[in-house]
Amino acid sequence: MSPRKRRPGFSLIELLISSSLILFLIAGTAQILGLSLVAKRNADFHFRAARLASSRLEHLKSLPHDSADLEAGVHGEDIIDPSSPESYRIVWRAEDLDQNLKKVVLDFFSPNKPRRKAVFCLLLCRELEF
């Protein structure tokens, strides 16, 4: 029996191992890409919520202490953001903690996705005028 000559190239086992490693790396990259897109979408929503809620909170801070928008109860408003095709809803609950202190909790969410929301809190003091 004569010894076999070794041909140049890759064996079937080497090709299977290298292709499985490549597939594993591609699947991991695709998963990371999907997670980063979800994180970007959430960050965009929270940035938009902070920007729009900030303007609403500034408006509420500028109102007199006995304004109708600051009466105890639930108030709401629909907002259309010019930088986004989506509409949003802001609902704020005003509560009298004391005769000189009010607490306003502002919920910001999209009517299409009510589970994704941002919550902000504002305390208003009549004596300090803010």
Buried (B, 14 or more C-beta within 10 A) or exposed (E): EEEEEEEEEEEEEEEEEEEEEEEEEEEEEEEEEEEEEEEEEEEEBBEBBEEBBEEBBEEBEEEEBEEEBBEEEEBEEEBEEEEEEBEBBBBBBBEEEEEEBBBBBBBBBBEEEEEBBBEBEBEBEBEEEE
